[in-house]
Amino acid sequence: MDTPILQFTHAVFLSSHLATRGGSSPVLAFSLLAEALLRRALEFEQPEDLKYCVKYLRYVQGQSWEAFSITPYYTTALLVRALGLRVRLEPGHAMQDVEEMSV
């Protein structure tokens, strides 16, 4: 799981450079990175992975999806899944996370 996460992290930085040349986008790279972090968090139950996964998914939600073939439903589903796991792993965030999921 570490290799894809490292590769997606590189893609975030590379896509920032390529986006100015009409290439890839950091939004897509962040989306893929968040998904990889969620998969690793589900497998190994690491709260640190969830912290960044949620942060990146919130960023992606604030962007335009159509240009990057990312649907809002998919991003929202990933975020709800990450928040649900965080409620289980970090009960201190439960109320805030449940409120965000209900929205």
C-alpha positions as MATLAB code, in Angstrom:
seq = 'MDTPILQFTHAVFLSSHLATRGGSSPVLAFSLLAEALLRRALEFEQPEDLKYCVKYLRYVQGQSWEAFSITPYYTTALLVRALGLRVRLEPGHAMQDVEEMSV';
ca = [
       0.000    0.000    0.000;
       2.909    2.379    0.577;
       4.043    2.361   -3.062;
       0.761    3.654   -4.557;
       0.526    6.324   -1.869;
       4.062    7.476   -2.616;
       3.317    7.496   -6.350;
       0.096    9.491   -5.898;
       1.979   11.952   -3.684;
       4.507   12.449   -6.466;
       1.626   12.864   -8.893;
       0.225   15.725   -6.803;
       3.460   17.648   -7.157;
       3.998   16.717  -10.791;
       0.410   17.482  -11.756;
       0.751   20.965  -10.283;
       3.517   21.574  -12.782;
       1.750   19.796  -15.650;
      -1.545   21.590  -15.067;
       0.055   24.784  -16.302;
       0.862   23.000  -19.555;
      -2.632   21.636  -20.088;
      -1.846   18.248  -18.583;
      -3.073   16.492  -15.472;
      -4.610   18.162  -12.454;
      -3.761   18.228   -8.755;
      -7.477   17.693   -8.054;
      -7.389   14.281   -9.707;
      -4.095   13.423   -8.004;
      -5.481   14.418   -4.585;
      -8.572   12.308   -5.251;
      -6.482    9.245   -6.073;
      -4.202    9.859   -3.104;
      -7.185   10.173   -0.759;
      -8.641    6.926   -2.086;
      -5.326    5.096   -1.547;
      -5.058    6.481    1.982;
      -8.608    5.352    2.725;
      -7.848    1.847    1.494;
      -4.762    1.687    3.692;
      -6.711    3.079    6.661;
      -9.404    0.444    6.182;
      -6.812   -2.310    6.054;
      -4.492   -1.182    8.863;
      -6.811    1.119   10.866;
      -4.307    3.965   11.084;
      -5.919    7.250   12.251;
      -3.103    9.279   10.665;
      -4.092    8.005    7.201;
      -7.680    9.049    7.868;
      -6.619   12.523    8.934;
      -5.051   13.235    5.555;
      -7.657   11.298    3.594;
     -10.453   13.448    5.036;
      -8.424   16.619    4.450;
      -7.789   15.765    0.784;
     -11.384   14.697    0.144;
     -12.647   17.983    1.588;
     -10.302   19.793   -0.797;
     -11.529   17.770   -3.772;
     -15.166   18.442   -2.835;
     -14.546   22.176   -3.163;
     -13.297   21.833   -6.750;
     -14.995   21.421  -10.118;
     -15.437   17.694  -10.733;
     -16.608   17.656  -14.324;
     -13.235   18.652  -15.724;
     -11.511   15.740  -13.998;
     -14.079   12.933  -14.410;
     -14.662   12.835  -10.655;
     -18.301   12.656   -9.657;
     -19.493   14.474   -6.556;
     -21.300   11.307   -5.454;
     -18.116    9.254   -5.532;
     -16.160   11.848   -3.561;
     -18.968   12.179   -1.009;
     -19.181    8.399   -0.635;
     -15.435    8.190    0.034;
     -15.671   11.010    2.573;
     -18.604    9.401    4.406;
     -16.751    6.100    4.506;
     -13.609    7.794    5.871;
     -15.591    9.722    8.483;
     -17.423    6.556    9.523;
     -14.139    4.772   10.076;
     -12.788    7.781   11.968;
     -15.819    7.682   14.293;
     -14.878    4.116   15.135;
     -11.120    4.704   15.494;
     -11.222    8.159   17.110;
     -14.394    8.533   19.186;
     -13.355   12.063   20.197;
     -14.379   13.309   16.736;
     -17.651   11.375   16.674;
     -20.164   14.211   17.026;
     -18.454   16.447   14.476;
     -17.994   13.574   12.000;
     -21.571   12.325   12.353;
     -22.865   15.851   11.770;
     -20.722   16.197    8.649;
     -21.919   12.821    7.339;
     -25.560   13.803    7.846;
     -25.081   16.947    5.746;
];
